[in-house]
Every structure is written in C-alpha cells, then in structure tokens.
Amino acid sequence: MLPGVSLGAGVIGIWPGRKGAGTALAEVVTGEAVVLEVPCARFPSRLLALAMDLTIQVVLLFILFVIVGLAITGDHVNGATGGAITLTVSILIVVGYPVLWETLTRGGTPGKFALGLRVVSDDGGPERFRQALVRGLAAVVEIWLLLGFPALISSLLSARGKRLGDIFAGTFVIQQRLPAGRGGAALPVVSPELTAWAAQLEMSGLTDQTAETARRYLARLPELTPAAQAELGERIAAAVCAQVSPLPPPGTPAVAYLSAVLAERRNREHARLAAAPGHVPGPAPGARPAAPYEGPPLAPAAGPVPPGPPGGQPAWRPVPGAAREQKGPPDQQLHARGTGGFVPPA
C-alpha cells in the first residue's frame, strides 16, 4: 500500500507524510462513510484568535464592572448583592461570550473570523450548542484559572491541535480561510500532447473515489507548499496509474498527468450524457428552420409508432429464420443474458 494514500473499500483518504510539508490535513469520516480532508488550524493562528477574543472579553468585563460598581454605589446595595451581580456578570462574559458566538455563527467568534478559523465537530459537521457549552465551561478552567497552560500542552500533543475543551466536546478548529497570497496560483492547463494521449486512455477501472481525491488535490493545489504538492501529487498519481492505462509519457509531471486524466474523464462523461436517449440536441448555431410540408396530407398511423434508435443508428430488424431465438434487439439480448464481453457479429 502506498504510504499516505489509504485505498479502502469505497473510501480514499489522503494525509501528508510530514507535518511540515504544507497545510496540515485532518481526515474526517462523514455519516455517509465519505472521507474528507480539512485543513487544521495552526497553533499560532489559534493563539492569536484566542488573544483577540480574550481582549474583547476583558474590555467587556471592565465596562460592565464599572457600570455595576456605579449602580451599587448609587443605590447603596449591600456587599452580598454586589457580589452576586459581579459573579453573574463575570459568568455572562467568560462563558456566555464564546458559547453565544459559536452557537449563533456555527463555530465562529470575532477572533476566529479575523483569522479565518471555525470550530467544527469531529465528523466535519457544524458545532452544536452542547459542544459550545462544553468548550466554554472547559475554557474557564484551562484558560482563565490555569492561564492557558493545559490548553497549550494539549494543543501541542494533539494531532489536530485540540485543547481540553475540544477533546471533551468532540470538536476541533479548522482553517476555513487561507491567508492572502497563497491562493493566487492557477491550475495547470492540459497541453495538446497530453490531450491526444488521454483520448486513448482505458479508464474503466478508475473509481469515483480516486477521481474525487485527485480533483480535490488539484483544487487545493495553490494552498500547498511546493514540497507538499510534489509529495501528494506523486502518491495520488501512483494510485491513478494503478487504475488507468496506458502509462503517461516519460517525464510527465504528476499534476499535468492528473489534470489530463480528469479532463478526459469529464469530456467522456459529457459525451455520454449528450448521447443519452433522453437528450434532444438543439439546432446548430446559424441553422435555418426547415420549410413547412406542402405536399398531400399524410394518412394517420394505425397504432402507436415505436421510438427509433438513438443517435441515427439503423433500426434493428429481426432475421426471419431466427424469430424463435431472438426476442428483441441484440443489445437487449445481451442485458437479458447477464453476460458481458465482446460479442462477434453473426
């Protein structure tokens, strides 16, 4: 099995062989048993987002403490009542701030929005209120009371950068928006030589999962460093080569090879859909409409007229001597027998 490429029954997962090879990817298995790869948020981005949120919370605490202090002083409220109001305000800011933001925005806070981060469930779904509440309660201990040291240690030891609140809630933080300047590169264009070579490909063994993996790799190509592009490209190209023949021309880059295969696969799919029986081609551009029929009226048909064969093919006519063996057109006989392969002409 290729390192870094998992070819299983119906699913394919990709992950970089080295953590420093580019954007770290996390393998997420959805409820439909589809493996997705999402970019995990880097520790510096999470730390900066947390610092921004903490700054906002501290400013809100200061403003509300001043308001509560003025209210208590002016109304001559006793110390117990003042302490209860202060505690309530502190809980609302420390716990309610992240819980409300992440619940209403499905995993976002002002700091996370500024850095392009978002909290998601372990299955890739949006964060729910219960998960946001668990994260908020855990943050009181690991961030506010213990100054963030447990969160720092847990994030460094976790493959997905999870802090204790993420572990308890079943969530992790992803990089939803990449920094500017990393997505400017355009996808490669297939050369005419590769286009002509791809027209002769045998792609019956290419599975949808492998093609989808290659497509996502090419779509996310600008987000990866050159080292990650080369490493993942070679692995995915090797997986595609095992299902497609013939081999590409010598010296073909992995990115160009994958682009040619996917382009040819898309062209064949479009051609197959265009040749489907239910597809009615429109008039050619610039064509004149046919003149109306001016001859004698046609006699009505005695019964329903069966539809003709698609694509302008000659109609199939049964041989008089073989009426007992043949009950329909040859293509229907082939499906009825349940056999495949090449059938020589009679």
Disulfide bonds with the S-S distance in Angstrom:
none
